[in-house]
Amino acid sequence: MVRKTLNEYKWRPDTDFSKIVVYYIDRLNPRGYAVLRGDDIVDMGDKFIFTRDGMIPYHRVIKIEYDGKIIWQRARRA
């Protein structure tokens, strides 16, 4: 669902992909998560988001925002 959401916003003519913000689990970050901006996404493969600095597996994505609004969020576990 993460890939589908990102692709939808990347290719829709009425959206600006630079307004995308992806929050993902980063165990090395003291907050426990890191933030990726749409401008830093180079490509989206079958299993990973490719960035200028590396790649992020889709299963680590927590939330996606567009222009400050949540457009996708991982369901919380009970």
Secondary structure, DSSP 8 states (H G I E B T S, - for coil): -HHHHHHHHHH-TT--GGGEEEEEE-TTSTTSEEEEEGGGEEEE-SSEEEESS-EEEGGGEEEEEETTEEEEE-----
